[in-house]
Amino acid sequence: MDSVVTMENGGLKGSSKEIRPGKTAHSMSSSSLRKKSSARLVSNVRCGLLRNVLTNLQEVILGTKLAILFPAIPLAIAAHYYNFGRAWVFGLSLLGLTPLAERVSFLTEQIAYYTGPTVGGLLNATCGNVTELIIAVLALSQNKIDVVKYSLLGSILSNLLLVLGTSLLCGGLANLHKEQKFDRKQADVNCFLLLLGLFCHILPLLFKMAAKSGEISTLPTLSISRAGSIVMLVAYVAYLVFQLWTHRQMFETKEDSDDDDAVEEEVPVIGFWSGFAWLAGMTVVIALLSEYIVGSIEAASDSWGISVSFISIILLPIVGNAAEHAGAIIFAFKNKLDISLGVALGSATQISMFVVPLCVVVAWIMGIQMDLDFNTIETGCLALSIILTAFTLQDGTSHYMKGIVLLLCYVVIGACFIFIRTPSNQANILNVANTSTNSQMLGL
């Protein structure tokens, strides 16, 4: 590397553009919730090791506007060990996940300064939805397939309808006298992939309906789902090649000279190994809180009087991705819809084409029969949401009315699932009741 690089407070400082990763929509969105920390107090510490530790604590823990939610993490752990109530454990764990998800995005961006834009893009592609992936794997380990399907479906719907709808609404209201335009190229690529994922979801449902009508004698739903998952993963790998190598310029955001958010994150503020250690530690904490969520979701459902499907489809995605969603809305206010669309569509594509098929493959390895059949209502909501989003973005312009329509569709979907009880949940309740009755009879 031609430029001179120095180490200061655990961070790498240099002038070479080679160490600066391309600004993606996700990194720009996350940076909108960060706040610049003052190093005056830390610089007065004479011990170099202690100074680096305090610098890392200041940047990682206090370097976000969501730092006020970090106390929810020890409170959730205390509520678990002291039996405060499963509903309390669930609620506090949800709040604790909110700043952790934003900090994971921050740490992957910091590591990307040392590894370069390609490896940084791969990190973002795999760690961007680490919360959903961890919750899904833990739910699979407890054989809660419905929770996995609902939470992943909810993440896709919230990105397509809630985040995108709110962004278009807020951007339209804040720029009433400006014509809002965005680059359709990136949106088209994401919509194509979402339609491919929808096709793989619909096939198992069609086979199940054909079997019920007597058109076919066998029901290869599981085999079709596993084959479709492999196809989706191959498509996602091709998407990464398209995004990170052949058409990288299409996915990099243009930085304006007067954009303070872009200027603040020009250099890393923590070292490579410090960032890696923090990322590993936060992943462990996310796994712990996710385990609390999966283990207490039924208790929270009974305590709050709402269905598990509503909690999984609506509450989990809203709280778990609140930081990323807030960033997308902030940039919509600034009339930067390319960033907002990159966040919403990029996350939906990542979950649909990577997290969902990966969960099917992981369940296959674990000997659990998870398929891509999300039932009729769920698949219908997914199909209509993707089609509506594609129609909304087809002309490359936006106004607040488009946002209102998307948001109202999300409200309707939430109303559908707020009281719905799936047959599997009812069967579990009946099994528990029968087991209790049999135990009482044996006791007699």
C-alpha positions in Angstrom: 0.0 0.0 0.0 1.5 3.3 -1.1 0.1 5.5 1.6 1.4 5.8 5.1 -0.7 4.1 7.7 -0.5 4.7 11.5 -2.2 3.2 14.5 -4.0 5.6 16.9 -6.2 4.5 19.8 -6.6 1.1 18.3 -7.7 2.5 15.0 -6.2 2.6 11.5 -5.6 6.0 10.0 -4.5 6.6 6.5 -5.2 8.5 3.3 -5.4 5.6 0.9 -8.7 5.0 -0.7 -7.8 1.3 -0.9 -8.7 0.8 2.8 -12.1 2.5 2.5 -14.9 0.2 1.7 -17.6 1.3 -0.7 -20.5 3.0 1.0 -23.5 0.7 0.8 -27.0 1.5 1.7 -26.8 -0.6 4.9 -23.6 1.1 6.1 -25.0 4.6 5.4 -28.3 3.7 7.1 -26.5 2.4 10.2 -24.2 5.5 10.4 -27.3 7.8 10.8 -27.8 6.5 14.3 -24.3 6.9 15.5 -22.9 9.7 17.5 -19.4 11.0 17.6 -17.6 10.4 20.9 -15.1 12.8 22.4 -11.7 11.4 23.2 -10.6 14.1 25.6 -11.1 12.1 28.8 -9.7 8.9 27.4 -6.6 10.6 26.0 -5.6 11.6 29.5 -5.2 8.0 30.6 -1.4 7.2 30.6 -1.6 3.4 30.4 -1.8 2.5 26.7 -3.7 -0.8 27.2 -6.2 0.8 29.5 -6.6 3.7 27.1 -7.4 1.3 24.2 -9.9 -0.6 26.3 -11.7 2.6 27.3 -11.6 3.9 23.7 -13.3 0.7 22.5 -15.9 0.9 25.2 -16.6 4.5 24.4 -16.9 3.8 20.6 -18.8 0.5 20.8 -21.1 1.0 23.7 -21.6 4.8 23.8 -21.2 5.5 20.1 -24.8 4.9 19.2 -28.0 6.8 19.9 -29.5 3.5 21.1 -27.1 3.2 24.0 -30.0 3.9 26.4 -31.3 0.4 25.6 -28.2 -1.5 26.6 -29.4 -1.8 30.3 -32.2 -4.1 29.0 -29.6 -6.8 28.4 -28.5 -7.3 32.1 -32.1 -6.8 33.1 -33.2 -9.6 30.8 -30.6 -11.9 32.2 -31.6 -11.1 35.8 -35.3 -11.6 34.9 -34.4 -15.0 33.6 -32.4 -16.2 36.6 -34.6 -14.7 39.2 -37.9 -15.8 37.6 -39.5 -12.4 37.1 -41.9 -13.9 34.6 -41.4 -15.2 31.1 -43.2 -12.3 29.5 -40.8 -9.9 31.2 -37.8 -11.9 29.9 -39.3 -11.8 26.4 -39.9 -8.1 26.4 -36.5 -7.1 27.9 -34.7 -9.5 25.5 -36.4 -7.8 22.5 -35.3 -4.4 23.7 -31.8 -5.6 24.3 -31.6 -6.9 20.7 -32.2 -3.5 19.2 -28.9 -1.8 20.0 -27.0 -5.1 19.4 -28.2 -5.4 15.9 -27.1 -1.8 15.1 -23.7 -2.5 16.7 -23.1 -5.6 14.7 -23.5 -3.5 11.5 -21.1 -0.9 12.9 -18.5 -3.6 13.8 -18.7 -5.3 10.4 -18.1 -1.9 8.8 -15.1 -1.2 11.0 -13.6 -4.6 10.1 -14.3 -3.9 6.4 -11.8 -1.0 6.5 -9.0 -3.5 7.1 -10.2 -6.3 4.8 -11.3 -4.2 1.8 -14.7 -3.6 0.2 -15.1 -7.2 -1.2 -14.6 -9.0 2.1 -16.5 -6.3 3.9 -19.4 -6.8 1.5 -19.3 -10.5 2.2 -19.3 -9.8 6.0 -22.4 -7.5 5.5 -24.0 -10.2 3.3 -23.7 -12.8 6.1 -23.9 -10.7 9.3 -26.5 -8.2 8.1 -29.4 -10.3 9.4 -27.5 -12.3 12.1 -30.3 -11.7 14.6 -32.9 -13.4 12.5 -30.5 -16.2 11.6 -29.6 -16.9 15.3 -33.3 -16.9 16.4 -34.2 -19.2 13.5 -31.4 -21.7 14.3 -32.3 -21.7 18.1 -36.0 -22.2 17.3 -35.1 -25.1 14.9 -33.0 -26.7 17.7 -36.2 -26.7 19.8 -38.3 -28.0 16.8 -40.3 -24.8 16.7 -40.7 -24.7 12.9 -43.7 -22.4 13.0 -41.7 -19.7 14.9 -38.9 -19.9 12.3 -41.3 -19.5 9.4 -43.3 -16.7 11.0 -40.2 -14.7 12.1 -38.5 -14.9 8.7 -41.8 -14.1 6.9 -42.3 -11.2 9.2 -38.9 -9.8 8.4 -39.5 -9.9 4.7 -43.0 -8.3 5.1 -41.7 -5.6 7.5 -39.0 -4.6 5.1 -41.2 -4.5 2.0 -44.2 -2.9 3.5 -43.4 -1.2 6.9 -39.9 0.1 6.2 -40.3 0.9 2.6 -43.8 2.3 3.1 -42.7 4.5 6.0 -39.7 5.7 4.0 -41.8 6.7 1.0 -44.4 8.4 3.2 -41.9 10.4 5.2 -39.8 11.2 2.2 -42.9 12.3 0.3 -44.2 14.6 3.1 -40.8 16.1 3.7 -40.3 16.8 0.0 -43.7 17.8 -1.2 -42.4 20.3 -3.7 -39.6 18.1 -5.1 -39.9 15.3 -7.5 -38.4 12.2 -5.8 -36.5 9.9 -8.1 -34.4 6.8 -7.5 -32.3 4.4 -9.5 -34.5 1.5 -10.7 -31.6 -0.8 -11.5 -30.9 -1.9 -8.0 -34.6 -2.2 -7.2 -35.2 -4.3 -10.3 -32.4 -6.8 -9.3 -33.9 -7.2 -5.8 -37.4 -7.6 -7.1 -36.3 -10.3 -9.6 -34.7 -12.3 -6.8 -37.7 -11.9 -4.5 -39.9 -13.2 -7.3 -37.6 -16.2 -7.7 -37.9 -16.9 -4.0 -41.6 -16.5 -4.2 -41.7 -19.1 -7.0 -39.8 -21.6 -4.8 -42.3 -20.9 -1.9 -45.4 -21.4 -4.1 -44.4 -24.8 -5.6 -44.6 -26.8 -2.3 -48.0 -25.1 -1.7 -49.3 -26.0 -5.1 -48.1 -29.7 -4.7 -50.0 -29.8 -1.4 -53.2 -28.5 -2.9 -52.8 -30.9 -5.9 -52.4 -33.8 -3.4 -55.6 -32.8 -1.6 -57.6 -32.7 -4.8 -56.3 -36.1 -5.9 -54.3 -34.9 -8.9 -51.1 -36.5 -7.6 -50.7 -39.6 -5.4 -47.5 -38.5 -3.6 -46.6 -35.3 -1.7 -42.9 -34.5 -2.3 -43.1 -31.2 -0.5 -39.9 -31.7 1.5 -37.8 -32.8 -1.4 -39.0 -29.9 -3.6 -38.3 -27.5 -0.7 -34.8 -28.7 -0.3 -34.1 -28.6 -4.0 -35.6 -25.1 -4.2 -33.5 -24.0 -1.2 -30.3 -25.1 -3.0 -31.4 -23.2 -6.1 -32.1 -20.1 -3.9 -28.6 -20.3 -2.3 -27.0 -20.6 -5.8 -29.0 -17.5 -6.9 -27.8 -15.6 -3.8 -24.2 -16.5 -4.5 -24.6 -15.2 -8.0 -26.2 -12.1 -6.5 -23.1 -11.6 -4.4 -20.8 -11.9 -7.4 -23.1 -9.4 -9.2 -23.1 -7.0 -6.3 -19.5 -7.2 -5.1 -17.5 -7.8 -8.3 -19.2 -7.4 -11.7 -21.6 -4.5 -11.0 -20.3 -3.1 -7.7 -20.8 0.5 -8.8 -24.6 -0.1 -9.1 -24.8 -0.8 -5.3 -22.5 1.8 -4.0 -24.2 5.0 -2.8 -23.0 8.4 -4.1 -21.6 10.6 -1.3 -22.5 14.3 -1.5 -19.9 16.8 -0.4 -22.3 18.3 2.2 -23.3 14.9 3.7 -22.1 14.9 7.3 -23.1 11.3 7.8 -20.7 10.1 5.1 -17.8 12.2 6.4 -18.0 11.1 10.0 -17.1 7.4 9.2 -14.1 8.0 6.8 -11.7 6.1 9.0 -12.0 3.2 11.5 -12.1 4.1 15.1 -11.2 0.7 16.6 -8.6 -1.9 15.6 -9.1 -5.0 13.5 -8.7 -7.6 16.3 -10.7 -5.4 18.7 -13.6 -5.2 16.2 -13.4 -9.0 15.7 -13.5 -9.6 19.4 -16.4 -7.3 20.0 -18.3 -8.9 17.0 -17.8 -12.3 18.5 -18.8 -11.2 22.0 -22.0 -9.5 20.7 -22.9 -12.5 18.7 -22.8 -14.6 21.9 -25.0 -12.1 23.6 -27.4 -12.0 20.7 -27.5 -15.8 20.9 -28.3 -15.7 24.6 -31.1 -13.2 24.2 -32.5 -15.1 21.2 -32.6 -18.2 23.3 -34.6 -16.3 25.9 -37.0 -15.1 23.2 -37.5 -18.5 21.7 -38.1 -20.1 25.1 -40.5 -17.5 26.3 -42.5 -16.6 23.2 -45.4 -18.9 24.1 -45.6 -17.5 27.7 -45.6 -13.9 26.3 -48.4 -14.9 23.9 -50.5 -16.2 26.8 -49.7 -13.3 29.1 -50.4 -10.6 26.5 -53.4 -12.3 25.0 -52.1 -12.2 21.4 -51.1 -15.1 19.1 -47.6 -16.4 18.6 -48.0 -15.7 14.8 -48.5 -12.0 15.5 -45.6 -11.8 17.9 -43.3 -13.6 15.4 -44.5 -11.8 12.2 -45.0 -8.3 13.6 -43.2 -7.7 16.9 -40.0 -9.5 16.4 -39.0 -7.9 13.0 -40.0 -4.4 14.2 -38.0 -4.4 17.4 -35.1 -6.5 16.1 -34.4 -4.3 13.1 -35.5 -1.0 14.6 -32.1 0.6 14.2 -31.7 -0.2 10.5 -35.3 0.8 9.8 -34.9 4.1 11.5 -31.8 4.9 9.4 -33.7 4.2 6.2 -36.5 6.6 7.3 -33.9 9.3 8.2 -32.4 9.2 4.7 -35.9 9.3 3.2 -36.4 12.6 4.9 -33.2 13.8 3.3 -34.6 12.8 -0.2 -32.0 10.0 -0.5 -34.4 7.2 -1.5 -31.7 5.1 -3.1 -30.3 4.4 0.4 -33.7 3.7 1.9 -34.6 1.3 -1.0 -31.2 -0.4 -0.6 -31.9 -1.0 3.0 -35.5 -2.3 2.7 -35.1 -4.3 -0.5 -31.6 -5.5 0.3 -32.7 -6.9 3.7 -35.8 -8.5 2.3 -33.7 -10.2 -0.5 -31.0 -11.4 2.0 -33.6 -13.0 4.2 -35.6 -14.5 1.4 -32.7 -15.8 -0.7 -30.2 -16.6 2.0 -31.6 -17.0 5.5 -34.7 -18.9 4.6 -33.1 -21.5 2.4 -30.1 -21.8 4.8 -32.6 -22.6 7.6 -34.1 -25.4 5.4 -30.6 -26.8 4.7 -29.6 -26.6 8.4 -32.8 -28.3 9.4 -32.1 -31.0 6.8 -28.7 -31.5 8.5 -30.3 -31.6 12.0 -32.8 -34.2 10.8 -35.7 -31.7 11.1 -38.4 -31.6 8.4 -38.7 -27.9 7.6 -40.0 -27.1 4.1 -40.8 -23.9 2.2 -44.6 -24.4 2.6 -45.6 -21.3 4.6 -49.3 -22.2 4.4 -51.9 -20.6 2.2 -52.5 -17.3 4.1 -48.8 -16.6 4.8 -47.7 -17.4 1.2 -50.6 -15.3 -0.2 -49.5 -12.3 1.9 -45.9 -12.7 0.8 -46.9 -12.9 -2.9 -49.2 -9.9 -2.8 -46.5 -7.9 -0.9 -43.8 -8.6 -3.4 -46.1 -7.9 -6.4 -47.3 -4.7 -4.8 -43.7 -3.5 -4.1 -42.6 -4.3 -7.6 -45.6 -2.2 -9.0 -44.8 0.6 -6.6 -41.2 0.9 -7.8 -41.7 0.4 -11.5 -41.6 4.0 -12.6 -38.6 5.2 -10.7 -40.4 8.0 -8.9 -42.1 8.2 -5.5 -44.7 10.2 -3.5 -46.3 9.9 -0.1 -49.4 8.1 -1.5 -47.3 5.1 -2.4 -46.1 4.9 1.2 -49.6 5.1 2.6 -50.8 2.2 0.5 -47.8 0.0 1.6 -48.4 0.9 5.2 -52.1 0.2 5.1 -51.3 -3.2 3.5 -49.0 -3.9 6.5 -51.8 -2.9 8.9 -54.2 -5.3 7.2 -51.7 -8.2 7.4 -51.1 -7.4 11.1 -54.9 -7.5 11.7 -55.1 -10.9 10.0 -52.5 -12.4 12.4 -53.3 -10.7 15.7 -55.8 -13.3 16.7 -55.1 -16.2 14.3 -54.3 -19.6 15.8 -52.6 -22.1 13.6 -53.7 -25.8 13.6 -50.2 -26.8 14.9 -50.5 -24.5 17.9 -53.9 -25.8 18.6 -52.6 -29.4 18.4 -49.8 -28.6 20.8 -52.3 -27.2 23.3 -54.4 -30.3 22.9 -51.4 -32.5 23.4 -50.4 -30.7 26.5 -54.0 -31.0 27.8 -54.1 -34.7 27.0 -50.7 -35.3 28.7 -51.9 -33.5 31.8 -55.1 -35.5 31.9 -53.3 -38.8 31.5 -50.9 -37.9 34.2 -53.8 -37.1 36.6 -55.4 -40.5 35.7 -52.2 -42.3 36.4 -51.8 -40.5 39.7 -55.2 -41.6 40.7 
